Amino acid sequence: MLIDLFAEGFEEREVGGDVELAAYTARADAVSLLTPLGPVAETPVAAGWETAWKCFHRPVRIGPLWVGPPWEAPDDGAAAVVVDPGRAFGTGAHPTTRLCLELLLQVEPSGLVDLGCGSGVLAVAAARLGFAPVLALDADETAVTATRANAAANGVEVEVRCADVLAEPLPDVEVAVANIAREPVERAAERFPGRVFLASGYLAAEQPAPGGWRARERREAEGWAADLLERTP
């Protein structure tokens, strides 16, 4: 019923032992339409609601990198990575993204592939740091579109393709970064032909152990972890 009546959006949340449904709409007959479901209260939405979500997206600084949304001003002298928050994962604020960027700063720039690129923040940051060529792969067309847009907005060269990184051939470059989850990280690492693998997307209690790789460095933050893996001789 709510989907039919309030396509603009609604939410379900627990309040005590009850369930509260909140519908957002400009319909004048909203209260009468919802009355059959139970008690109804109408509350005007605060002014500026349409831009209030921007408050949740704040810039972060990782070494020389500044990562933030387009409505924030980059720090003077920083290597800016401007990412427009959208439907693809990755704005720089999540601990796993920050940890990956911290480890990326420890790696000598060379060819790099971002496996499961999401918004492309890691690929764009790598290009900013001098990695080349930079490739970004994701099975989600939304992520591919977002990464292309963010690369263009930052003026960096990133080759973006729609691909299943667990099934299709991976590029023969030196470095891979994969901020996905422990199991796909392990599977992707065992398929990657390069020498350095930056892995994240899992909890600190988890430890990926792909065959043919050894851990060189680990970073943890807010219960999440990232690992810098090197290929064993």
C-alpha positions as CSV (number, residue, x, y, z in Angstrom):
1,M,0.0,0.0,0.0
2,L,2.8,2.4,0.9
3,I,4.7,1.7,-2.3
4,D,1.5,2.5,-4.3
5,L,0.7,5.6,-2.4
6,F,4.1,7.1,-1.6
7,A,6.6,6.4,-4.4
8,E,8.6,9.4,-3.1
9,G,9.7,7.2,-0.2
10,F,8.9,5.8,3.2
11,E,10.6,4.1,6.0
12,E,9.9,1.4,8.7
13,R,11.5,1.8,12.2
14,E,11.0,0.2,15.5
15,V,9.7,2.4,18.3
16,G,9.6,0.5,21.6
17,G,7.7,-2.7,20.9
18,D,5.8,-1.2,17.9
19,V,6.6,-0.6,14.3
20,E,6.3,3.0,13.0
21,L,5.9,3.7,9.3
22,A,6.9,7.1,8.0
23,A,5.8,8.3,4.6
24,Y,7.2,11.3,2.9
25,T,4.8,13.1,0.5
26,A,3.3,16.3,-0.6
27,R,-0.2,14.7,-0.9
28,A,-2.9,16.7,0.9
29,D,-4.9,13.5,1.6
30,A,-2.0,11.5,3.2
31,V,-3.6,11.3,6.6
32,S,-6.9,10.0,5.4
33,L,-5.2,7.4,3.2
34,L,-3.1,6.1,6.1
35,T,-5.8,6.0,8.7
36,P,-6.8,2.3,7.9
37,L,-3.3,1.3,9.1
38,G,-3.6,2.7,12.6
39,P,-3.0,6.0,14.4
40,V,-1.6,8.7,12.1
41,A,0.4,11.9,13.0
42,E,1.4,14.5,10.4
43,T,4.6,16.4,10.9
44,P,5.9,19.1,8.5
45,V,9.4,18.3,7.1
46,A,12.0,20.8,8.3
47,A,13.2,23.3,5.7
48,G,16.3,22.3,3.8
49,W,15.5,18.5,4.1
50,E,16.5,18.0,0.4
51,T,20.1,18.9,1.1
52,A,20.4,17.7,4.7
53,W,22.0,14.4,3.6
54,K,25.1,16.3,2.6
55,C,26.0,16.7,6.3
56,F,26.8,13.0,6.5
57,H,29.5,13.3,3.8
58,R,32.6,15.1,5.2
59,P,36.1,15.3,3.7
60,V,38.9,13.2,5.1
61,R,42.7,13.7,4.9
62,I,45.1,10.8,4.4
63,G,48.7,11.9,4.1
64,P,48.9,14.1,0.9
65,L,45.4,13.1,-0.2
66,W,42.2,15.1,0.5
67,V,39.1,13.0,-0.3
68,G,35.7,14.8,-0.2
69,P,32.5,15.8,-1.9
70,P,32.3,18.5,-4.6
71,W,30.6,21.0,-2.2
72,E,33.6,21.1,0.1
73,A,36.8,23.0,-0.6
74,P,40.0,20.9,-0.7
75,D,42.9,21.7,1.6
76,D,45.6,24.0,0.1
77,G,48.4,21.9,-1.4
78,A,46.6,18.6,-1.1
79,A,46.1,16.1,-3.8
80,A,42.4,16.4,-4.1
81,V,40.1,13.4,-4.8
82,V,36.7,14.8,-5.3
83,V,34.0,12.1,-5.1
84,D,30.3,12.8,-5.7
85,P,28.4,10.5,-3.3
86,G,25.9,8.5,-5.3
87,R,24.6,4.9,-5.5
88,A,28.0,3.3,-5.8
89,F,30.0,2.5,-2.6
90,G,33.0,4.6,-1.6
91,T,33.3,8.2,-0.5
92,G,36.5,8.0,1.4
93,A,34.8,8.3,4.8
94,H,34.4,4.5,5.4
95,P,37.2,3.0,7.5
96,T,38.0,0.4,4.9
97,T,38.5,3.1,2.2
98,R,40.7,5.2,4.5
99,L,42.8,2.1,5.4
100,C,43.3,1.2,1.8
101,L,44.5,4.7,1.0
102,E,46.9,4.6,4.0
103,L,48.4,1.4,2.6
104,L,48.4,2.7,-0.9
105,L,50.8,5.4,0.2
106,Q,53.3,2.7,1.2
107,V,53.5,1.3,-2.4
108,E,55.8,2.4,-5.2
109,P,53.6,3.7,-8.0
110,S,53.2,1.4,-11.0
111,G,50.3,-0.2,-12.9
112,L,47.3,-0.7,-10.7
113,V,43.8,-2.3,-10.9
114,D,40.9,-1.6,-8.6
115,L,38.9,-4.8,-8.2
116,G,35.3,-3.9,-7.4
117,C,35.8,-0.2,-7.9
118,G,32.5,1.1,-6.6
119,S,32.6,4.9,-6.9
120,G,36.2,4.7,-8.1
121,V,37.7,6.6,-5.2
122,L,40.7,4.2,-4.9
123,A,41.4,4.2,-8.6
124,V,41.2,8.0,-8.8
125,A,43.4,8.4,-5.7
126,A,45.9,6.0,-7.3
127,A,46.0,8.0,-10.4
128,R,46.5,11.2,-8.3
129,L,49.5,9.5,-6.6
130,G,51.2,8.7,-9.9
131,F,50.1,5.1,-10.5
132,A,49.8,4.3,-14.2
133,P,48.1,2.7,-16.0
134,V,45.1,2.6,-13.7
135,L,42.2,0.2,-14.4
136,A,38.9,-0.1,-12.5
137,L,36.7,-3.1,-12.8
138,D,33.2,-3.8,-11.4
139,A,30.3,-6.1,-12.3
140,D,27.8,-3.3,-11.4
141,E,27.0,-0.9,-14.3
142,T,26.1,1.8,-11.7
143,A,29.6,1.5,-10.3
144,V,31.2,1.7,-13.8
145,T,29.2,4.8,-14.6
146,A,30.1,6.4,-11.2
147,T,33.8,5.7,-11.6
148,R,33.9,7.1,-15.1
149,A,32.2,10.3,-13.9
150,N,34.5,10.7,-10.9
151,A,37.6,10.1,-13.0
152,A,36.5,12.7,-15.5
153,A,35.6,15.2,-12.7
154,N,39.1,14.8,-11.2
155,G,40.9,15.0,-14.6
156,V,42.7,11.7,-14.3
157,E,43.0,8.8,-16.7
158,V,41.4,5.6,-15.5
159,E,40.3,2.8,-17.8
160,V,36.9,1.6,-16.5
161,R,35.3,-1.7,-17.5
162,C,32.3,-3.8,-16.5
163,A,33.8,-7.2,-15.5
164,D,33.4,-10.0,-13.0
165,V,36.7,-10.0,-11.2
166,L,36.2,-13.5,-9.8
167,A,35.6,-15.1,-13.3
168,E,37.2,-13.0,-16.0
169,P,40.9,-12.6,-16.7
170,L,42.6,-9.9,-14.6
171,P,45.1,-7.4,-16.0
172,D,48.8,-8.1,-15.8
173,V,49.8,-5.1,-13.6
174,E,52.0,-4.9,-10.5
175,V,49.4,-3.8,-7.9
176,A,45.7,-4.6,-7.1
177,V,43.4,-3.1,-4.6
178,A,40.2,-4.8,-3.6
179,N,37.9,-3.3,-0.9
180,I,35.1,-5.9,-1.1
181,A,35.0,-8.7,1.5
182,R,37.3,-11.4,2.9
183,E,36.1,-14.4,0.7
184,P,36.1,-12.6,-2.6
185,V,39.4,-10.9,-1.7
186,E,41.0,-14.3,-1.3
187,R,39.6,-15.6,-4.5
188,A,40.6,-12.5,-6.4
189,A,44.1,-12.5,-5.0
190,E,44.7,-16.1,-6.1
191,R,43.7,-15.1,-9.6
192,F,45.8,-11.9,-9.7
193,P,49.2,-12.2,-11.5
194,G,50.9,-9.1,-9.9
195,R,53.1,-8.8,-6.9
196,V,51.3,-6.5,-4.5
197,F,47.6,-6.8,-3.3
198,L,45.9,-4.3,-1.0
199,A,42.9,-6.0,0.6
200,S,40.0,-4.7,2.7
201,G,36.3,-4.8,3.2
202,Y,36.3,-7.1,6.2
203,L,36.3,-7.0,10.0
204,A,39.5,-6.8,12.1
205,A,38.7,-10.3,13.4
206,E,39.1,-11.7,9.9
207,Q,42.4,-12.5,8.3
208,P,42.6,-13.3,4.6
209,A,45.0,-16.0,3.7
210,P,45.1,-16.4,-0.1
211,G,47.5,-19.0,-1.5
212,G,50.7,-17.6,-2.8
213,W,50.6,-14.4,-0.6
214,R,52.1,-13.2,2.7
215,A,51.0,-10.3,4.8
216,R,53.5,-7.4,5.0
217,E,51.4,-4.8,6.9
218,R,48.0,-4.5,8.5
219,R,46.0,-1.5,9.5
220,E,42.9,-1.4,11.7
221,A,40.3,1.2,12.5
222,E,36.8,1.1,14.0
223,G,36.7,-2.7,13.9
224,W,37.7,-2.9,10.3
225,A,41.0,-4.0,8.7
226,A,43.1,-3.7,5.6
227,D,46.1,-5.8,4.7
228,L,49.1,-5.2,2.4
229,L,50.0,-8.5,0.8
230,E,53.1,-9.5,-1.1
231,R,53.5,-12.4,-3.4
232,T,55.7,-15.2,-1.9
233,P,58.9,-16.0,-3.8
